[in-house]
């Protein structure tokens, strides 16, 4: 999963919107594991709290499900 930060929006918003776009394009599939907060933060060169905020918003919107100790996964979106 590639995320390119443009600086046009908040970093967490860019991460969130990129994940949503990958879901809509079918790049990410139901049940697929997302990179850990720490790994994605290191890759992007951002604070882990920024990635955590994006993941929290994605979870709130029903896109991902977090499993303590296992990671974050794409929720089964059904026919949406």
C-alpha positions as CSV (number, residue, x, y, z in Angstrom):
1,X,0.0,0.0,0.0
2,X,1.5,3.3,-1.1
3,X,0.5,6.6,0.5
4,X,1.8,9.8,-1.0
5,X,1.4,12.9,1.2
6,X,0.7,16.0,-0.8
7,X,0.5,18.6,2.0
8,X,-2.9,19.8,0.7
9,X,-4.8,18.4,3.8
10,X,-4.0,17.2,7.3
11,X,-1.7,14.1,7.1
12,X,-4.3,12.0,8.9
13,X,-7.0,13.0,6.4
14,X,-4.7,12.1,3.5
15,X,-4.0,8.7,5.1
16,X,-7.7,8.1,5.7
17,X,-8.7,9.2,2.2
18,X,-6.0,7.1,0.6
19,X,-7.2,3.9,2.4
20,X,-10.8,4.7,1.4
21,X,-9.8,5.2,-2.2
22,X,-7.9,1.8,-2.2
23,X,-11.0,0.2,-0.8
24,X,-13.3,1.7,-3.4
25,X,-10.9,0.6,-6.2
26,X,-10.7,-2.9,-4.8
27,X,-6.9,-2.7,-4.1
28,X,-7.7,-3.6,-0.5
29,X,-10.0,-6.6,0.1
30,X,-12.3,-7.5,3.0
31,X,-10.3,-9.0,5.8
32,X,-7.0,-7.7,4.6
33,X,-4.6,-6.6,7.3
34,X,-3.4,-2.9,7.2
35,X,0.1,-2.0,8.1
36,X,0.7,-1.5,11.8
37,X,0.4,2.1,13.1
38,X,4.1,2.1,13.9
39,X,5.3,0.6,10.6
40,X,3.2,3.0,8.5
41,X,4.3,6.0,10.6
42,X,8.0,5.0,10.1
43,X,7.4,4.5,6.3
44,X,5.7,7.9,6.0
45,X,8.0,9.7,8.4
46,X,5.2,10.9,10.6
47,X,4.2,10.6,14.3
48,X,2.4,7.3,15.1
49,X,-0.4,9.4,16.7
50,X,-1.2,10.8,13.3
51,X,-1.6,7.3,11.8
52,X,-3.6,6.2,14.9
53,X,-6.0,9.1,14.4
54,X,-6.6,8.1,10.7
55,X,-7.2,4.5,11.7
56,X,-9.6,5.6,14.5
57,X,-11.6,7.6,12.0
58,X,-11.6,4.7,9.5
59,X,-12.8,2.4,12.3
60,X,-15.5,4.9,13.3
61,X,-16.7,5.0,9.7
62,X,-16.9,1.2,9.6
63,X,-14.1,0.7,7.1
64,X,-11.7,-1.1,9.4
65,X,-11.9,-3.2,12.5
66,X,-9.1,-3.3,15.1
67,X,-8.3,-6.5,16.9
68,X,-6.2,-5.9,20.1
69,X,-2.8,-7.5,19.8
70,X,-3.5,-8.5,16.1
71,X,-3.8,-5.3,14.2
72,X,-6.3,-3.5,12.0
73,X,-8.2,-5.2,9.3
74,X,-10.6,-4.3,6.6
75,X,-14.1,-4.9,7.7
76,X,-16.4,-7.0,5.6
77,X,-18.3,-4.2,3.7
78,X,-20.8,-6.7,2.2
79,X,-22.5,-5.2,-0.8
80,X,-21.8,-1.6,-0.1
